């Protein structure tokens, strides 16, 4: 009978760097998605309510604000996991 294989040790630096690569990707995707969502909301409001395009600017700014809050929450959660 052969001995059971020992689990391979994972390099902590590799795991940590992959975690932070994922964090950077999530931040970019999240900020872009929120900004685009704000743009489309503003565009819809502009067509619905009319105006010189101020609703689009409002939507983009709202999307950036929501994206910023979301990025803060994601970063806080990931940094909290790394402290443990």
Residue pairs with C-beta under 8 A, 6 or more apart in sequence:
16 82
19 78
19 82
23 74
23 75
23 78
26 74
27 71
27 74
27 75
30 67
30 70
30 71
30 74
31 64
31 67
31 68
31 70
31 71
32 67
33 67
34 63
34 64
34 66
34 67
34 70
35 60
35 63
35 64
35 67
36 63
37 63
38 59
38 60
38 61
38 62
38 63
38 64
38 66
39 56
39 59
39 60
39 63
40 59
41 59
41 62
41 63
42 55
42 56
42 57
42 58
42 59
42 60
42 62
43 55
43 56
43 59
45 55
45 58
45 59
46 53
46 54
46 55
46 56
49 55
